[in-house]
Amino acid sequence: MTVYVDDAYIPAAVRSGPLTHDTCWCHLTADSTEELVAFATSIGLQAKYIQYPGTWKEHFDVTEPKRRQAVAKGAVEVSARDRVMQMAERRMRATE
């Protein structure tokens, strides 16, 4: 099993209470939900922040500091294009 992090760097403004954080986001994915959640929590993400749980689109959004932390902990860096291809493969398997 493997955990992946892409290089999407999608700009977004995210509100947290009265503050707005302008940052860029990437995606953390894995070969299984269990591995994804375990890895995400090991780098300080809360499991409840998983996006599209249990679907082929399942991922965590991560900021650059969390992306670096994920890579340091062993996540495999992939291009945003490669991640899209991985998701397409998951989607195909989900509909078979």
Order of alpha helices (4+ residues) and beta strands (2+ residues): beta-beta-beta-alpha-beta-alpha-beta-alpha
